[in-house]
Amino acid sequence: MQKIELKNALPRVFAGQTGIRSEVWLRPVAFERGKKYLVSAESGGGKSSLCAYLYGYRADYSGEILFDGKDIRGMSVAGWCGVRRGGIAYLPQELRLFPELTAYENVELKNRLTGYKKRSEILSMFERLGIAGKVDSPVAKMSIGQQQRVAVIRTLCQPCDFFLLDEPVSHLDAANNAIVAAMVEEEAGRTGAGVIATSVGNDLSIKAEEVLRL
């Protein structure tokens, strides 16, 4: 996938509202593979809705969303499986980790499907993010910041055309934000993937080509 486009898209819950000041909703917007984008929003601005639309979880919007010129409303189940397998690597705000599994097991669930990273590479990411000692700890016994770092590692264990990151550093301090940003930029640079990261205040510290106000 080379390009994601929005054409006058708007969540249905916003229909009828006047004075919408957004650089995304009701606008022509294009996200290109290989480029990095920050989408900044206030709480309730629709950033998680945007991510859900792009990942095919929801379709309660007007307007059009296109992948390489094709309207995603007509995409088949098989098509969406392909997008989620190799088109978009999604880090949801709510993380969606399995609390009864260890940190490594949560990552390995994804990596077993993709075969993308070696165990040594995964353990190196745990080390880099300061949670090497939590590899065998159940996620339920980890702090939310530690869980967020596990979810970042899981997301990086997937080949993709775009990283879609919904508030990826909302529970991280500046030092860990910088580490996550570096890891994302390195992986995107190595594979040529695009990055779309949302935020309500704590932005991922990437060198973005474009910052959009939702």
N, C-alpha and C positions, 0 to 999 in steps of 0.2 A: 504494500500500500504506500503510495507516494503523497497523497493529499487527502485531508479531511476538510470538508467545507460545510458551513452553515449558511443558509439563505433565508433570512427573515424568520429564523426560528424563535419561538417563544413558548415557555411553559404555559399550559392551558390555565393554570391557577392565576397567571398574570393577565389573562385576557380581559380586555375592557379597561385596564388601568391606563391612565394618561400620564404623560411626563416621565416615561421610563428613560432613564439616563444610563445607557449601557453601550459599551463598545463591542458587545457580543450579540445580545438579544435584538431582534429586528434589524440586524445588520448583515451584510455579506462579509463573512470571515473565513479565512483559509489558514489551516495549519499544515505546514509542509514538512515532509520527512527530512531529517537532518538538522532541523532548527529547534530552538528552545523557546518556550513561551511560558510566561507567568500570567495567570488569570486571577486577579485580585477582586475580592468581593466583601461586602458586608454580610453579616449573618442573615440568612433568609433571601439572599440575592440569587440563589439557584445554582450555586457551583456544584453541589452534589447531584442535583438534577442533571446538569450538563454532563457530568461524568457517567451517570446512569444511562443517558441517551446514547452517548458515544459507545458504551459497552453493550448496548442492546437490552438492558434490564428494564427500561421503561420507554414508552412511546407516547406519553401524554403531552405532546407539543404540537404547535402549528408550524408551518413553514417546512423547510427541507433540510435534511442532513445527508451529505453525500460522501461516499468513500470512492475516490478516483472517478468521480463523476456519476456514480450510480447511487440512486436514492436507497437508503438503508431500510426504508419501510418494506421494500420488496425482497429483502434478503431472506434466504431459506435458513432452516435450522442448521443445515450443514455449513452454510456460509458463515453463520455466527460462530460455529465451532471452530472454523478456520481462523476467524478474526481473533478469537480468544486463545487459540493455540499458538499463533505466530504473528498476528497483526498488532494487537494491543496488549501490553502488560499493565495490568490495572492494580493500583494500590488504593483500596477504598478507605475512607476516613475511619470507618468502624473496624478496620483491620481484618476481621473475619478469621482469626486464628482459632485453633481447637485447644481449649484450655487444659484438657486432660492429657494432651500430648506434650512432649518436650519441645524446646525451641528448635532443636535440630530436626526432629520428626516433622514439625510443621513446615520447615523448609524443604525437607526431603520429599514430602507429598507432592510438591510442585516439580521438584527436580527429577523425580522418578518418571513423571509424565514427559518431560522434555529431554532428559539426559544431557542437559546443557552445561552443567558445571561438575567438575570433579570434587570429591569430598574435600581434598586439600584446599581447593579454591573457596569452598563454602566456609571451612574453618578459618581461613585467612580473613574472610569478611567479618566473621564473629570477632576475631582478634582486633581487627582494625576499628570496629565499633565499640570496643571495650566490654564485650559481653562473652568473651571466650569461656569464662567460668560458669556461664549459664547454659551452655550447649545441651546439657543433660537435665536441665531443670524444667519441670512442668510450667507451661506458660501461665497457668493460674497463679503461680507463686512469684511471678515477675512483676515489676512495676510497669505502668503504662508506657513510660519512656523506653524501657527495655523491650517491651512487646512491639513498640513501633519500629525499633531497630531490627527486630526479627522479621517483621513484615516487609521492611525495605529489602532485606537480604532475599527473602522469598521472591519478591518482585523481580530482582535482578537475575534470578535463576530461570529466566524465560527469554528465548529469542523473540524479538518483536520489531515492528516498524515504528511504533510509538510507545513511549512510557506515558501512562495516564496516572498522575499522582495527585490524589485528593488530600490536601493538607498533610503532606508527608512528614513534616517536622514540627507539627503543632505541639508536641510534648517534649521537644528536645531543646537543649541549651545551644548557645552559639557555636561552641566547639563541635558538638555532634552534628549540628546543622551543616557546618562546613565539611565534615567528613562525608556525610550522606551526599551532599552536593557534588563533591569530588568523585565519589564512586559512581553516581548517576552520569556525570559528564564523561567520565572515562569509558563507561560501558556504551553510552550513546555514541561517543566518538569512535570507538572501536568497530561498532556495527553499523553506524550511519543512521541510527534511530532518531526520531524526533522526541521531544519532551514537552508535555503539557502538564504544568503543575499549578494547582489552585491553592489559595490561601485566604484567610480572613484577617491576617495580620503578621504572622510569622512566616515570611516568604522563604522558600528554599533558595539558598545562596548560590544560584547558578548565574552564569553570564547569559542572560536571555536576549534574544534578538528582538523580542516584542513583549511588552507588558500591556495587558488588556484589562480594562475595568468592567466588571460584570454588572 
